[in-house]
Amino acid sequence: MSTFSLTVRDSSTMLRRNLLHARRYPSLTLNLLLTPVMLLLLFVYIFGDVMSAGIGGGGADRAEYIAYLVPGVMLMTIGSTVVGTAVSVSNDMSEGIIARFRTLAIHRSSVLVGHVVGSVLQAVASVVVVGAVGVAIGFRSVDASALEWLAAFGLLVLFALALTWIAVGMGLVSPNAEAASNNALPLVFLPLISSTFVPIDAMPGWFQPIAEYQPFTPAIETLRGLLLGTEIGHNGWLAVAWCVALAVLGYVWSKSVFNRDPS
């Protein structure tokens, strides 16, 4: 059997292991998923009339604000979901299972690949759930073509892959699950200071660069453009560039830490 075949076989085994863990202990994923769902409902039904004043020159209604909000919350869902990956990786490292895996005749990288693929699948499933909630409360994307839907799905998967590799690195360097959860908090916090809830133009001038020059904002604006037909501009290539850069950084970081000889 070739090296590639062995890698695929071992990675599939590790993927199955991680999915079984997620099925047996769904509370972590559920808790992380509830955060964006609750924020979606909160900002639509409690703050919707006020927040919509920042959309379209102050003339937007609740339906328009739902359309504006849902793409941002979808990206926020990915950031929340991958926190569970950091916790899961940290648990594996601290509980000794990785040390046992190192003694087995398995491909070394299959452990990380299993975590990454499993996390991306969970993140996409969580986005689907949030999207379904959005549709239930009035979100519609009637003008998007099949190609634009496919591009939107590809962006979500690419973004989930990038954040997952970052989360894996955070989990590897964390001494315990609590530290991993704290280290991954920026992945939850950054969407809150992006264009998720209001346009950047509606923010204070001193705060606008903080919201603009970060990975979530161009991804959110690109997703809005694909689903709602708004102007994408330079956000498309910026979103892809952020995703590729974060994925490469997370991959190199994770491999370096994981392959380091245990002390």
Secondary structure, DSSP 8 states (H G I E B T S, - for coil): --HHHHHHHHHHHHHHHHHHHHHH-THHHHHHHHHHHHHHHHHHHTSHHHHGGGSGGGT--HHHHHHHHHHHHHHHHHHHHTHHHHHHHHHHHHHTHHHHHHTSSS-TTHHHHHHHHHHHHHHHHHHHHHHHHHHHTT----S--HHHHHHHHHHHHHHHHHHHHHHHHHHHH-SSHHHHHHHTTHHHHGGGGTTSSS-GGGS-TTTHHHHHSSSHHHHHHHHHHHHH----TTHHHHHHHHHHHHHHHHHHHHHHHHTS---
